[in-house]
């Protein structure tokens, strides 16, 4: 498997999920206009990476924070 870093496109439609994606679900996301998927290290494996990238979706990998204290403003859009 060969992967490459690509610059994100402004306005791209993506999904951040903890749900394991299959080739079928990744293809459905692509068919519905999604460009990328955000998945978490530690909960993704090589076959899922292959399913996501094989569907033509870009993949962003993130890690769980060791400590996180949710607050009312977390996720709030600020201008």
N, C-alpha and C positions, 0 to 999 in steps of 0.2 A: 504494500500500500504506500502510495506517495502522496503526501499532503503539502500544501503550500500556503503561506500567509497571504491574505488578500486584504485590501483596504475596504472598509465598510462603505456602503452606499447610503447617503442621506435619504431617509424616507423608506428604506427597505423594511419589509414586513417580516417579523420573526416571532418566535415563541420561546419562552423560558419555561422549561418543564422538568419535573423530577420523574415523570413517567418514561419508562423505557420504550423507545421507538423501534418498530420493526421496519422492514423494507416496505411493507404495505402502508403503514401509518406515515412513514416519511414521504412516500410517493403521494399520498393523499394531501399532505401539507403542501407539497410542491404544486400539485394540481390546483390547490385552492389559493395560490398566490403568495405563499410564504417563501422567503428567500434564505432564511437562516434559522438555526436552532441553537439555543443556549442550554448546555448540559453540564452536570456537575462531576468533577473528578471524584473518583471513589464510588460512583454509581453508574459508570459507563464502561463498556468493554469494547474490544476491537470489532466485534461483529456489529455492534450498534453504530460505531463510527463508520463502518463500511456501509451500513444501511442508510445512514443520513447522507453521507457524501455521495453514495451511489445514486441517490435520488436527485442529486444536483443541488442539494442544500449546502449552504455554508455552515460551519460548525464553530461555535465559540465555547471554550471550556473555562469554567470558573471553579473556585474552591469554596467550600463552606467556611465561614468565619469561625474561628475558635470560640469567640465570644460575640454575642449579638444581643443587644437590649432593644427590643422594639419600642417605638414611641409613636405617638399620634402623628408626628410629622414625617415618619419614615414612608417613603414612596410619594410624598406630596410634591406636586409639580411647582417649582418656584421660578418666577420670572425675574 
